[in-house]
């Protein structure tokens, strides 16, 4: 069956380095490697003849891997990095081009674009803020193109592109099938899934195909009782006093009310449910033209969290104080009209994506680092004996609606020509509307805290007292409109040497509107876009400043703009940010013989700039590294220039495929998310951290050792380095010479498939695989020692996680500990790990039955360290899972 259970946001880039599994073994007279056609250059070509690095996984290959979820599959992608906090909440990175993304609670507001583009068939479905998480079912293949692909695939194809190619309606008649599985996880609940499809040719010219799925993934993380005597959450008045400016008189002796979670105690509470269907209709208009229309509808519902607290006993326990959920629904309608006019192949394709997200997130840990929230959680009045800190339980609720409509018209000349042209025009409009509601203050016990706040301390946007629960609101609409013209020319210099050149011109308009409880974002951007003293002064007066204060702030702002500290040149008078540029790609390849090709290429990729909510504002703390610091109005475009050399070979009478690529990438104006509420007047924004270099080698092989045995492998060597740092981030971000986050120096894997005959119609098989992922650094801020100190104060114990020391003093934190000592700079280490899987099965032409064991050694891997709560939470893989799969096809 052409089924896969590859599901997760990152399904999007997951296949990226699994070149090793790219081919399917055919049972011929002599076993050999199947040739797969891909459309990586927007033409159908053999994967071994495309002069770029590309990997492809057929649906059959995915099934033979025995993959039951994305967490398992990602282990076999040595050059793909998946980082995030659970299904629907992940980002993908390829070839080490990674920086810190915003924590999920404000990612929609920040709307940082991904660096890897994700396509469903012809449609780009990458989203600002949160990547789309598509469950893959009834799949023809997955194509992964590492390295910049911007000339053909546009913005966010900065470090790679992943394309999920579905099975289309077939005009050959009736076909149907189903796939079902059930499994049990050590220490967790049962999981089960059902997938089915049918294909029907209604007439000679009309065919339909429907695929549907329902997958329940049982949990294994326990929300345990908050036991303050055994490593549970007690809170720390000392931490609160420190981040609130030392307001508490005697913080080490002030009582702190620990939050209670008695009603929320539950075993295996991190469940995920995917349900959806895809409908396709294919109509052959005539001999030259045909139309394909498809609609995909999906719901993803998760409960609980997918991370454990390392300070608690075991690797599956957490303390959460608010019920957490994430409901993510989308509908995607796409259309493709293909035809031929004279000697030109013409394609018009478009799509409309509509997505709704509703989430509730436990925000209790915000007290550990958010200065406003920490201040309002305590009673500061009276004598030290009368001071106390309240229950810090908090939550964040998000309601986000996004839409994206795209149109692309392109033409191809005949593939038989000595010169070949692909050219087109592309239009894209994305809109994100989000309302985020935060409960970040506890005021009900202390009437004196029920005050009317104004200016930068304001909590209620209409100047009133605190609401009963919600104390801060983001209400933002972010629109990104893009138009682009692209083209690529290929020319056969000789019968064996081909050169190509491509270019893409684009213009992007970024429109950021709305308000927070404390800031009129639209008015602020319009004032900066206008740039006159009158406009700036008028805006600052609306924030509550006196005319004299507003005039002084205007003068300071104009001085910052004149000195180059603030860049506002990209803003129009209405506050719209507009950029345009041209990127290029060039390559040459030499087909040495029918089995070996070498190639070289130069390519460019980019991510659009990102507007900040309170750009131009001064840091709250103006000491040390933050002396004179102002939040950037926007982060500028970051670009990646890439050079690579590679070869592709199919040797020994088609029994061995061996491919490798060496590359060098340079990133300029590297975008990163900044989340430092202790020192910054407004919490999250994007900045350009500096420049970076990446050197690497990718390789993979597939060897048909015998007619019954296939061995595959892949590896990735990476050397990443920050080569320069923005002066204003000196001492906050890692120093020049440091590694980029989330990327291991070495990762690799091996897989073996052994087939044996049971009788004339039945074949048995055994699949085994093992993967290794090296150490990776977490994040782009050297705050691990600070976070670890807070962890000890709050829980009475440390996390036990590894830390790599990178500086004697972490300048990003200007407060001192109780002994007057400053903190060292360092990042948490996501330690290396090995994961192994095994499966046994029996199959014939119609059905397959399989027993599988995933994570045989029950390894608890550190996939991601989340410091959103200012204490570390570890996202981990699923423990040992044993299950059974069965599939059947009807023809």
N, C-alpha and C positions, 0 to 999 in steps of 0.2 A: 504494500500500500504506500501511497505517496503521503504518508502522514509524519508529522513531527510534533513533539511536545516541547518545542523550544519556546518558552514563553518568558518574557520579561522585557522591560524597557530596553533593555539592552539587547534583547533578541536582536536589537538594532546593530550592534556591532560585534556581536558575539562571534559570528563565523569568521571574523576577520583573519585570524591566523590559523585557522584549521585547514591550511592547505593540504595537510597530510591526508585528510579524509576526502579530498576533493573528488576522487574518482571511484567509480563503482566497478567491481570485478565482474567481467562477463564470463560465463561458462561457454567457451568455444572449444574447438578442437585442441587449441593450445591457449591456455589462459593468458589474457593480456589486459591492459588497462583501457577502460572505455574513454573515448574522446568526448568531452562535454562542450557544447556550444554555450557561449556567454554573450552578453550584450554590454560589456563593460565600456566599449567605445561607442555605444548607441548604434552598433551594427552587430549582426549575428556572426560570430567567429569562433573557431576552436580555441579553447582556453590555452593551449600550448602555442598558439600562433599569435596571440594578442601581445604586442610589444610593450606591455606594462605588467607590473606585479598584480596578479589577481588570483583569488582562490574561489572555488565554487564547490558547493555541497549539494548533491542531488537529494531529493526526498528519500530515495531508497538508502542512500548513505547515512542520512540522519537516523533512519529507523534502525539500521544495523548497528549504529553506535549505542543503541539501548538508552537513549536520552529520555528521561522522564520529566526533567525541568531544566530551566536555564542555569541554576546554580551548579548542576553537575556538568553541563556542557561547556561552560565557560572555562573549566579547568583545562580544556584541551585546545585553548586558543592562546598560545604563548605570547602573541604580540597584541592582544586585546586586553584592555583593562576595564573592569566594570566596578564602579564605586557608587555606593548609595545605601539607603536604609531599608530597602525591601522592594517588593513588586510595585511597579508604577512610580518608583522614587529613586531611580538610578540614572547615572550618566555613563557614557562610553568614551574611552580614549583609545587611540591606536598609535603605536610606535612611540610611546613615551611622551607625546605632546599633551601633558596634563598639568592643570593647576587646580586650585581649590574652587569648587563651586559653592554657591550659597546653600546653607542648610535648608532642608525642605520646607521649613515653616514660612520662609519669606522668599522662596525661589521665584514664585510667580510675580511678585512685586519687582524684584530685581530684573528678572527676564534676561539673564545672560544666555546668549545663544550657544548651542552645543558646538563642539569642534569636529564632530563626526556626523555626516548627513545620513539619514535613514530614508529609504524609499520602499514603498509598497508598490511593486510593479513599476509603472512609469511615474508615480506620484511621490514627491517629497513630503514626508509626514513628520519631519523633525519639528519640534516645538520649542518656542522660547519658554524658559522657566523649567518645565518638566518634560523630559523626553516621552514620546508616546510608547506605550508598552503593548505590543501586538502579539497575541497568541498565534503561533504559527501552526496552521493545519492545512492539509491538502496542498503541500508545497511542491513545486517543481524543482526549485533549487534556491540556494542563497549565494549571492555573489558578494565578495568583499574586495574592495580596492583600497589597499593601504597607501598612504601618501596623498598629497594634495590632488583633488579632482575638480578644482573650481572652474576650469574652462568649460567642461561639459555639464557639471552638476551643481555649480553655483555656490552661494554663501553656505557656510558651515560645513563644506566639504574640505575643511582646512587640513585635517590629518587623515582623512579617509572617508569612504562612502560604503554603506552596506545596503544591498538591495535584496528584498524578499520577493521572489518571483513565484506567483501562485499558479496552480494548474488552471487552465482556461477551459471553457466549454468545448467539448470535442464533437465534431460532426460525424464521427464514425459509428455512432449507435449508442446503445445503453451500457452503462457501467455503474456499479455501486459498491460500497464497502463500508466496513466499520472497524474500529480499533478500540479496545477497552483494556484497562489496566486497574490493578489494585495492589497496594503496597502498605507495609507497616514500617514505621520508623522507630528506632531504639529510643525509648523514653518519650515517645510521641504518639500521636493519633494516626489513624488509618487515612490514606489518601486514595482517591479513585478518579478515573476519567473515562469519558466516552466521546469518541469522535466518529463522524459518519459523513459520507458524501454520496451523491448520486449524479449521474450525467445522463441527459436524455436529448437525443436528436429528434426534434419535433417535425422538421421537414428537411429537405436537402440543404436549405439555406439558413435554418434557424435551430440553434442548440442552446440548452440551459444546463447549468451546473450549480448545485447547492452543497455547501459544506457546513456542518454544525458541530459544536463542541460544548462540553461541560466538564470542567476539571476542578475538583476539590482537593486542595493541598492541606493536609492536616498539620497542626502545629506541634512544636516540640519545646518552645520556650514557656517557662512557668512564671506567672506573676505571683510572687510569694509574699507572705505577710511581712510588713515592714517591721523587722525586729531590731530596734535601736541598740540592743545589747549584743547583737551578733552581726555587725557589719552593715546594718540597715541605715536608712537616711535619717540623720538627726539634725542636720543643718548646723550652721556655725555663725554665731553673732560676730565673731572675729572677721570672717569672710565678708559679711554684710557691712560691717563698719569700715573695713578696708576699702571696699569699692564704692562706699558712699561718702568717702572723704573723712573717715574717722569721726563720725558724729557721735557714735555711742561712747559713753564715758568709760565703761569698763567692760569691753565686749567679751573677754574670756569668761566672765562670771554671769553674763546676762542669760536668763533662761530662753530657750528656743523651743517653740511648739513644733514637734515632729508631725509631719502629715500622716494621716491614717489611710489605709487601703483595704481594711477588713472586707468590705463588700465587693472588692474587685479581685480578691485572691482566686486564681484559676490556673489549673494545669493546661499546658499545650494551648495557650490562648492566641497564638499567632497563626491564624488561618488565612488562606487566600483562595478565592473562588473566581475562576474565569468562565464566562459563558458568552456564546456568540454564534454568529452565522455569517456566511458570505454567499451572496447570490450573484450569479454571472449569466449574461445573455450575449451570445455571439450571433451576428447576422451577416451573412454573405450577401452584399448588395448586388454585385456582379463579379465578373472575372477579375476586375482590377481593384475593387473596393470592398472593405468589410468594416464592421462596427462592433466594438466590444463595450458593454456597459456592466459595471460591477458595483455592488453595494456590500459593505462590511459593517456589521453592528456588533459591538462588544461591551460587556460590563465586567469590571474588575472590582471586587470587593475584598478588602482585607480588614482583619481585626487584630488588635494587639500590635506588638513590635517584633522585629526580627533581629534584635540585638540583646545580648545579656550584659549584666553589670559585673565586671571582672572583680569587684571588691567583695561580691557575694560568693558563697561556696559553690563550686561546680561551674559548668560552662553553659547552663541553660536556665539561669534564674535572673529575674529582674524585679525591681520595685517600681511600679507605676501607680499614679494616684488619680488619674482621669481616664475614663474609657477612651481608647484610641481606635480610630477607624479611618479608612481611606476608600471612598467610592468614586470610581473613575469610569465614566461611560463615554463612548464615542461612536459616531456614525460617519462613514466615509463612502462617498459616491464618486466613482471615477468613470471616465469615458475615453475611448481611444478610437479614432477614425484613421485607418490606414489605406493607402491607395497608390496608384502609379499614374503619372502624367508623362507621356513620352518616355524620356530616359531618367526621370526623377521619381524616387520613392518619397512619398509625402506622409507625414504623421502629424495629426493634430490630437493632442491629449490634454485632459484637464481633470480637475478633481475638486470636491468640496468636503472639507473635514469640519465636523462640529463635535466639540468635546466639553464635558462638564465634570468638574471635580468638586467633591465635598469631603472635607477632612476635619477631624478633631485630633489634636495633638497635645499630649501632656507637656506643659511648659513649666512645671514646678521648678526645674533646675535653673530657670532664668534668674532666680534670686541669687544664684551663686556668682553671677557675673554682670547682671544688668543693673546699673547704678540707680536708675529711677525706681525700678521695681524693688530693689533692695531697700531703698530709703523708705518706701511706703509700706513695707511689710513689718516694720518695727515701730514701737512707741518710743519716741526720743525725749518725751517731756519728763519733767520732774527729776528726782534724785536717781542715782545709778540703781538703787534698790528697786525703784518703781519701773525701770525700763524692762521691756520684754519684746521678743520677736514672735509674730503670729504664725499660724499655719500658712506655709508658703504655697499651698496647692494652687496651681494656675493651669490655664488651658489656652489653646489657640484654635480658632475655628476659621476655616477657609471655604469660600464658595467662589469658584473660578469657572468662567466660561470662555472657551477659545474657539476661534474659527480660522480656517485657512482655505483660500481659493486660489488655484493655480491654473494657468493656461500655457501651453507650449506648442509652437508650430515649428516643425523642422523638416528639412529635406536632405536626402542622401542621393548622390550620384551612384551610378552602377558600380558594384564591387568588382566588375571585370575590367574597369578602366585602369590604365597605368597611373592616373591621378584620380583621387577620390575626395569628395567634399562632403562634409556634414555641416550644416548651417541652420540657425534657428533664432527665434525670438521667444522670450520667456517673461511672463508676468506673474507676480505673486503678491497676495495681500493677506497678512496675518493680523488678527485682533485678539487681544487678551483683556478680559475684564475681570477684576478680582476684588472681592471684599474680604478682608481679613480682620477678625475680631479677637482681641487679646484680653484675657483677664490677667493682669499683671500687678494688681495692687490689692492689698487686704486692708480695708478701711472700716469694716462694719463694727469693730469693737471700740474704735477710738473716734468719737465724734469730732475731735479737733482736727482729724485728718480729712473730714468731709468739707473740704474747702473749695473755693472757686480759684482755679489756677489760670494764669495768663502767660503769654510769651512762650519761650522754649520749654517751660515746665508745664505747659498746658496739657491737660489730659482730655478734656471734653472740647470738641471743636466749636461748640456754640457757647463756650464760656461758662457753662453750668457746672454743678457738682459731679462727682463720680457717678456713673450709672451703677445699678445694683451689682452687676457682674462684669460687663464689658467696660474696660477702662482705656482702651486704645483701639483705633480703627484705621486700617488702610483701605482706601477706595480709589482704585487706579484703573485706567484704561490705556493700554499700550498697543499702538498700531504700527506695523512695519510694512511699507509698500515698496516693492522692488520691480524694476524692469531691467532686462538684460538682453543683449544681442551676442551670440556666440557663433564660432565657426572653427572647423578643423580641416586642414588640407593634408592628405597623404600622397606621397609621390614615390613611385618605384624608380629609384635611380638606376638600378640594374635588376636583373631577375631575382637577385637574392638580397639586395640592400634597399631599404625603404626609409624615407625621412618623413616626418610629420611636424606640423606647426599648428597650434591652436591659440585662440585668444577669446576673451570675454570682457565686454564692457558692461558695467552695471551702474545703476543709480538706486540708492536706497534712501527713503524718507522714514525717519523714526519720529513718531508723534506720541508724546507721553503726556497724558492729562490726568487730572484728578486731584485728590487731596488726602492727607493723613489727618489725624486728630490735631496735629500741631502745625501743619504746613500746607499752604495752597501751592501744590506742585505746578499746576498750570500757570499761575501767576508768576511764580518764581522763574520758570523757564522763559516766559514771555519777556520778563524784565531783563534777563541776561541776554536774550536774543536781540532786544531793542538796543541795549547797551548804553543808553543815555543816562545822565545823572538824574533826570526827571523821572524816568521809568523805574530806576533802581530805588530812588528815595521813596516814591509812591508805594512801591511794593513793601519796603521795610516798615513803613508806617502801618500797613495793614497787619503786620505781625505783632503790633503792640508797642513799637518803639515810638518815642517822642520825635518830633521833627529834628531836634538836635542830634539825637542818637542815630536816626535814619541817615542824616547827612554825613555823620562820621563813618557809619558803616558803608555808605556809598563810596566815600573817599578811599577807605581801606580796600574795598572790593576792586575799584578801578586801579588802584596801585598794584594789586595782585595780578590783574589782567595785563597791565602794562609791563610788569616784570616777567611775564610768561608763566607765573605760578598757576594761574587759571587760564584755560583755553576755552574761549566761547565762540571761536571763529566759524564753527560748523552750524551754529544756530541761526535760523531765520528769525525775522522780527516777530513771528507768531509762536516762537518756541520750538519749531520743527527742526530736527537735526537732519541734515542732508549730506550724504557722501556719494562720490562717484569715482570710479577708477577703472583701469584695464589690467587684467592679469593674463599671463601667457603660459604656454606649455610647449615644449619642443622635445622630439625624440628621434632616435635613429636605431634601426635594428638590422641585424645581419643574420640571415638564415644560412648558417654554415653548410648544413645539409638538411635532409628531410627530418632529422631527429634532433638537431641542436640549433638553438637560436640564442644570440647574445643581443643585448639592447642597452642603451643609455638614454636617460631622459633628464630634463629639467622642468620643474613644475612649480606653480605658485598657488597658494590657498589663503583664505582670509576668513575672519569672523567680523561681523558688523560692529560698530561702536554701540555702547550701552549707556543710556541716559540715567543719571542718578537722581533720586528723589529730592535731596537737599544739597545739590551741588553748590559749591561756593561757601558753604557754612564753615565756621571755625570749629576746630576740635574743642571739645569741652575742657580737656586737659591741655594746657599750653606749655607744659614742661618737657624737658628732654627732647626726645625724638619728635614730639608734637608741637614744639615751639614754632608758632606761626603757621601750623598746618591748616590747610583748607581742603575740604572734600572736593574732588574733581567734579566739574559740572557733568562730565561724561568720561568714560574710558574710550580711547581712540581705537580704531581698527587694529587688530593684531594680525600680522601676516606671517606665513610660513613659506620659505623658499627651500626647495628640495632638489638634490641631485642624487640619482641612483644608477647603479650598474648592476645588471643581472643576467642570468642565463636560464634557459629552459631546455630540458632534454628528456627524451624518451628513448631509452637504450635497451640493448639486449633483446631485440625482437619484440619491442613493446612490453617488456616485463618489468622494467624499472623506470620510474619517473623521478627525476632529481632536479629540483629548482632551487635557486638561491639568489638573493638580492642584497647588495651592500648599499647603504644610503647615508647621506649627510643632510641634515635639516638645520636651518637657522630660523628662529622665531624672533620677530621684532615686535616691541610694544606688547609683550605677553600680558593678556588680560587675566586678572584673578579677582576673586571675591574677597572682600574684607568685612569681617564681622568682629568688631571690637567695642562693645557697648560700654566698657569701663572707661575708655578714653575718648571716644568719638561722640559728638553731640547727637548724631543720629546713626542708628545701628549699622545698617548694611549698605554697602555700595561697591562698585567695581572700580578697579584701578589698573594701571599698566605697571606691572612689577619691574620690567626691564627686558633684557634680551637673553636668549638661551640657545644652546646648540645641542643637537642630538646626533649621535653616530650609532649605526646599528647594522646588524646582519640578520636577515631572515632566511631560513632554509626549511625545506621539507622534502620528504621522499615517500614514495609508495612502491613497494617491491612485491611482485607476485612470485614468491619464492618457489612454490610448486603449484600444481593445479588446485591444491586444497588449502594452501596457506598464503595469506597476505599480511605483510608487515608494513606499518606506516610509522612515520615519525615527523616531528617538527621541532624547531628551536628558534629562540630569539636571544641575541646578545644586544644589550643596550648600554650606551654610555651617554647619560644626560647631564647637562651642566648649565647652571645660570651663569652667564658670562658678564652681565652687568646688572646693577640694581638701581632703580629710581632713587634718587637722593632722599626723597621724603619717606622711603621705606627702609632706609638703612637702619639696621638693628631691630627691625620688625620682621621683615622677610629674611630668609636665609641669605647669607653673604654670597657674593660672586664666588664661583667654584663649587657651590653646593649642588646636590642632585635635585631634579624635579621630583614631585611627589608621585606616589602610586605606581612607579615603574621599577620592575626588578631588573637587576643587571643580567640575569640569566633565567630563562624559563624554557621548559621543553616537555615533550611527552612522547610516549610510544604506545602503539596499539597493534594487536595481533588478532587476526580472524582465521579460524581453522574450520574448514568444511569437511564433512564426511557423508558418504552415501549410506542410507539406512535400507532403502530398497529402490526400485526403479523410479518411483515417483516422489520419494521423500528424502530430504537432506537434513542432516543435523549440523549444528555449528556451535562453536565456543568463541566468544569474544572476550578479550582481556585488554585492559588499558591502565596506564599509569601516567601521572602528570606531576611535574615539579614546578613550583613558583617560588622565586627567590624573595629575599627581604625587600620590603618597600617602605618608603617614608610617607607619613601621613601629613597632608596639608602643606600650606605655604607660610604658616606663621610659626615662629619658634617658641610656642607657648606651652610646651609639654610640661616643663617643670612647674610653671604657674598652675596649670590644671591639676597636676599631681599633688601640689601643696593643698589646693582646695579640696581635693578628694580625701586627703588625710584628715583635714579639719572637719569635713562634713560627715564622713563615714567612720572616722576613727581608724582607718586603715587605708593603705595605698592600693593602686590598681594591680600592681605586679607586672604591668606591661613594660616592654623594653623602650628605652629612650636613647636617642643618639644626640650627644651633646655637640652643639655647633657654635656656641659663643659663651664667653665667661659671663656676660651680662645681656639680658634680654631687654633691650631699650624700649620695646613696645609696652612694657609694664613699668610704670613709674612709682607705684607704691612699694613699700617694703614689708617684709614679714615682721613678726612680732619681735624679732631680735635685731631689727634694723638692717637685715641683709637683703641685698637685691638678688633676683633670681637669674640663674643661668638660662641661656637660650638653647632650645633643642626641640626635636620633633619625635613623636611616638613612632615606633617601628612596627610595621605589620610583618610579623615573623614569617619565614619561609615555611612551606608545608608540601607534603606529598599526598596525593589522593589516588586510590586505585579502585577500579570497577571490574565486575565479571558478570557474564551472562551466558546461559545455555539455552539453545532453542532447537525446534524442529519446524521445517517448513516444506511446502510444496508450491505449486503454481497458484493456489487459491487461498491458503491459510497459513498462519504462523502462530506458534505457541512458544513462549519464552519465560524462563525464570531469570531474574536479575538480582544482583547484589551491588548496590552502589555504596561507595565509601567503605570498602571492606574492612579497613583497619579502624574505622570509627574516628577518624581524625577530625578534630575541631580546629578548623582553619580560621585565621583572622583575615576576613575579606575586606573589612573597612572599620576604621576607628572613628566613631562619631563623637565630637566634643560639643555638640549643640547645647547640652545641659551643663557645660563647663566642668563636667566630670566625664571620663571616657566611657562610652558604651561600645561594645564589640559586636559588629555584624558578623555572623558566622554561617557556615554551610550546614546543610542538613546532616544529622548523624546517620549512622549505618541504616540503610533502607533495603528491605527485601520485598520483592514483589513478583507479580505474574502479569504478562501481557498476552493478549490474543487478538488477532486480526483476521479478517476474511474479506475477500474480494469476489464480487459477482460480475460476470461478463456475459 
